[in-house]
Amino acid sequence: STREGSAGQSTHSETGRATIPNVRLCGPESVSRTLSGAPEHSSLAIGLHGCTKEPENRKAVIEELRIICQSKEPSALIVYGSDAYGVLDYPRELGIPVHLHHPDGRQRPSARRAAC
C-alpha cells in the first residue's frame, strides 16, 4: 500500500540504512496503491512461497511480476519461494538478476539453532 511504501522510505531516511521494499500485487487493479511507494531501478523483494502451488494462481503471479517489472524496472529481485513453472522467466528475459531464496521446508540447516 502507499502507507507501507512511504513507511519504507521514511525508515531509510531515519536510519540511513538501505531498505529493500517487499512488493506484492493483488491483481492489476492494486498497482496504483501497492507500487506507489516502491522506488524505480532498485532492488525489490517478492514473497512467492506457496503462491504458485495452485495452477490457477500461476497465471496471476506471472502477470503481477510482469507489471512490477514494467512499472518499476527493478535492478534486482530478491525472491523468497520457488521459481517453479517458469514464474520468474520474464524478469530473467529482461536481464534482471533474480536472487532466489528457497524456504527451509521441514529441515533446519545444522548451523541454525531453534529460537529459545
C-alpha positions in Angstrom: 0.0 0.0 0.0 1.0 3.6 -0.2 1.3 3.8 3.5 3.7 0.8 3.5 5.8 2.2 0.7 6.0 5.6 2.5 7.0 3.8 5.7 9.8 2.0 3.9 11.1 5.3 2.5 10.9 7.0 5.9 12.7 4.1 7.6 15.6 4.5 5.2 15.8 8.3 5.7 15.6 8.0 9.5 18.2 5.2 10.0 20.4 5.8 7.0 20.3 2.0 6.3 19.3 0.7 2.9 15.9 -1.0 2.9 14.5 -3.3 0.3 10.8 -2.9 -0.3 8.7 -6.1 -0.3 6.1 -5.7 -3.1 3.2 -7.9 -3.9 0.1 -7.1 -6.0 -3.5 -8.3 -5.6 -4.3 -8.1 -9.3 -3.8 -5.3 -11.8 -6.2 -3.0 -10.0 -3.9 -2.8 -7.0 -0.9 -1.4 -8.9 -1.5 2.3 -8.1 -1.8 1.8 -4.3 0.7 -1.2 -4.0 3.6 0.1 -6.0 3.4 3.8 -5.4 6.0 3.8 -2.6 8.4 1.4 -4.2 11.4 3.0 -5.9 12.2 2.6 -9.6 15.5 1.0 -10.7 16.1 -0.5 -7.2 16.2 -4.0 -5.7 12.7 -5.3 -4.8 11.8 -8.2 -2.6 8.9 -10.5 -3.5 7.5 -13.4 -1.5 6.2 -16.2 -3.7 6.3 -19.0 -1.1 3.1 -21.1 -1.8 1.8 -18.7 -4.4 2.4 -21.0 -7.4 1.3 -24.2 -5.9 -2.2 -24.0 -7.3 -2.3 -23.9 -11.1 -4.9 -21.1 -11.2 -2.6 -18.8 -9.2 0.4 -19.2 -11.6 -1.0 -17.1 -14.4 -1.8 -14.3 -11.9 1.7 -14.4 -10.4 3.3 -14.2 -13.8 1.1 -11.2 -14.8 1.8 -9.5 -11.5 5.6 -9.9 -12.0 5.3 -8.6 -15.5 3.5 -5.4 -14.1 6.1 -5.0 -11.4 9.0 -5.3 -13.9 7.4 -2.9 -16.4 6.4 -0.3 -13.9 9.4 -0.3 -11.6 12.2 -1.7 -13.8 13.9 -3.2 -10.8 17.7 -3.6 -10.7 17.3 -7.0 -9.0 14.6 -9.2 -7.5 15.1 -10.9 -4.2 12.6 -13.8 -4.2 11.5 -16.0 -1.3 9.8 -19.0 -2.6 10.1 -21.1 -5.8 10.8 -20.4 -9.4 8.8 -23.4 -10.5 6.6 -23.3 -13.6 8.5 -20.5 -15.2 7.1 -17.8 -13.0 10.4 -15.9 -13.0 11.2 -16.3 -16.7 10.0 -12.8 -17.7 12.3 -10.9 -15.3 15.2 -13.1 -16.3 14.5 -12.5 -20.0 14.7 -8.7 -19.3 18.2 -9.3 -17.7 17.0 -8.6 -14.2 19.1 -10.6 -11.7 16.9 -12.9 -9.6 18.2 -13.9 -6.2 16.2 -16.9 -5.2 15.9 -18.0 -1.5 14.1 -21.3 -1.1 12.0 -21.8 2.1 13.6 -24.1 4.7 10.9 -26.7 4.3 10.8 -29.2 7.0 14.6 -29.3 7.7 16.5 -26.7 9.6 20.1 -26.2 8.5 22.5 -27.7 11.1 24.2 -24.3 11.5 21.0 -22.7 12.6 19.5 -23.4 16.0 15.9 -23.2 17.1 14.9 -20.0 18.9 14.6 -20.4 22.6 
